Amino acid sequence: MTVLYIASNERGAGKTALAATLAAELGDKGAKVATVRAAVEQDLKSAVAREKSTADVVIVEGGEDAQSTAKAAAAVDARVLLVVRARPEMDASTLVPWKTALGGRLGGSVVNGVLKYQGSDASGRLVPAMRAAGLNPLGAVPEDRRLLAVTVAESAAHFEGQFLLGEEWAGDRLVEHFMVGGMGLDWGVLYFGIRENKAVIVRGDRPDVQMAALATPTSCLIATNALKPLDYVMNEADATETPVFVVETDTKETMAAVGGLLQKAHFGHPRKIQRYRELLKQHVELTSVLRDIKVAA
């Protein structure tokens, strides 16, 4: 049995994303995979030992401290992957303590969440500096809207909305963008057509805007000001299987609350795992990782 320990230099760097995605990838290659979260296990060594009889690979989602990671990895004889959150002008020297603490247990590092404008800096400066520091960077993964998405159900709960239609679809639908329906000079279908997987926030008494949104790929309609859309709008939403919920706040107040919702986004969705797998294959050299844990690439 092989133990792979996923650590990161800060919270929210992407440990869960990497752990879940590697588990899916290894499972597809025929390996029996178990996952353990170090934060909820009082005795990590015992937790890993429990999986030995059934798992080929145990993936441990660990913490953000180099010394604690080194002790935990030694206790379960694990290979460590370090997830590094990309930051503007990040200094690779701040990561050297990880190499010092882990030594030969460090199998490699993955730079995660690289913003579009950071691409050249990450590939031209940060990754080479990490390589020179012995951190064995395996690649840099760009930020992706889908990984930051929330479900329609999570959106409705956050805004304290009441479903008028499609609550049964809400748990699976992802919202990657929020758009406002209001006064504008552009044709509504043209405006809303620039985004897919979107939630449209619009006054409940604006059927013109609502119908334009429904003519494009829309994850849900959020009707503001406690106003229910007209019946023909609801019929169109039903025909296109678009969830609709109504909120008490006005459009401006609802948009102001979006930031708090995005902070609640988590990784537990099949489409997010699929997208992150695609990103890893495009941007990260996984062959050495799979070879280290004795799974054919």
Buried (B, 14 or more C-beta within 10 A) or exposed (E): BBBBBBBBBEEEBBBBBBBBBBBBBBEEEEBEBBBBBBEEBEEBEEBBEBBEEEBBBBBBBBBBBBEBBBEBBEEBEBBBBBBBBBBEEBEBEEBBBBBBBBEEBBBBBBBBBBEEEBEEBBBEBBBEBBEEBBBBBBBBBBBBEBBBBBBBBBBBBBBEBBBBBBBEBBEEBBBBBBBBBEEEEEEBEEBBBEBEBBBBBBBBBBBEBBBBBBBBBBBBBBBBBEBBBBEEBBEBBEEBEBBBBBBEBBBEEBBEBBEEBEEEBEBEBEBBBEBBBEBBEEBBBBEEBBEBBEBEE
